Amino acid sequence: MADEFPDVEVSEQVTNGRVAAVLMSACAGAGLLVVGRRFQRSPMPLGPIVLAVLHHAPCPVAVIPRMPHGAKLL
């Protein structure tokens, strides 16, 4: 992703802990938290981690669906 958008600062980090709590802690000073989700999920379209960060993150959250295999962005 950083190669495609060189003007966008991207931070990567590996951390142990409960996923939602780690994400919320990591994004405390961020301008945007970007999280992925499965393309199709039943009966809930969003999983528990995405719902937790949407409700509790201290910054805006962008939820990006995983693209089906072979699909390309326009």
C-alpha positions in Angstrom: 0.0 0.0 0.0 2.8 2.4 0.8 4.3 1.9 -2.6 1.0 2.8 -4.3 0.4 6.0 -2.1 3.9 7.4 -1.3 2.4 10.6 0.2 0.4 8.7 2.8 2.2 7.9 6.1 1.5 4.3 7.0 2.5 2.8 10.3 2.8 -1.0 10.8 3.3 -2.6 14.2 3.0 -6.2 15.7 1.6 -6.3 19.2 0.3 -9.0 21.6 -3.0 -8.4 23.3 -6.8 -8.2 22.9 -7.3 -7.0 19.3 -9.8 -4.2 19.9 -7.9 -2.8 22.9 -4.6 -2.9 21.1 -6.1 -1.1 18.0 -7.8 1.6 20.2 -4.5 2.2 22.1 -2.5 2.3 18.9 -4.8 4.8 17.2 -4.9 7.3 20.2 -2.9 9.9 18.3 -3.9 8.9 14.8 -6.0 10.9 12.3 -7.6 7.8 10.9 -7.8 4.0 11.7 -8.2 1.8 8.7 -9.5 -1.8 9.4 -10.5 -4.5 7.0 -13.5 -6.8 7.2 -14.6 -9.9 5.5 -16.4 -9.4 2.2 -19.5 -11.3 3.2 -20.5 -12.3 6.7 -23.9 -13.6 7.9 -25.9 -12.8 9.8 -23.9 -9.7 10.9 -22.1 -7.7 8.1 -19.5 -6.5 10.6 -17.5 -8.6 13.1 -17.0 -7.9 16.8 -13.6 -6.2 16.4 -14.9 -3.8 13.8 -18.0 -3.0 15.9 -15.8 -2.3 18.9 -13.5 0.1 17.2 -16.4 1.9 15.5 -18.0 2.5 18.8 -14.9 3.2 21.0 -12.0 4.4 18.8 -10.7 7.9 19.6 -10.4 8.8 15.9 -12.3 8.3 12.7 -12.5 4.7 11.4 -12.6 3.5 7.8 -13.9 0.0 7.3 -12.6 -1.6 4.1 -14.1 -4.8 2.8 -11.7 -7.5 1.6 -11.8 -7.7 -2.2 -12.9 -11.0 -3.7 -10.1 -12.9 -5.2 -9.1 -11.4 -8.6 -11.0 -8.2 -8.1 -9.2 -4.9 -8.7 -9.8 -1.4 -7.5 -10.8 1.1 -10.2 
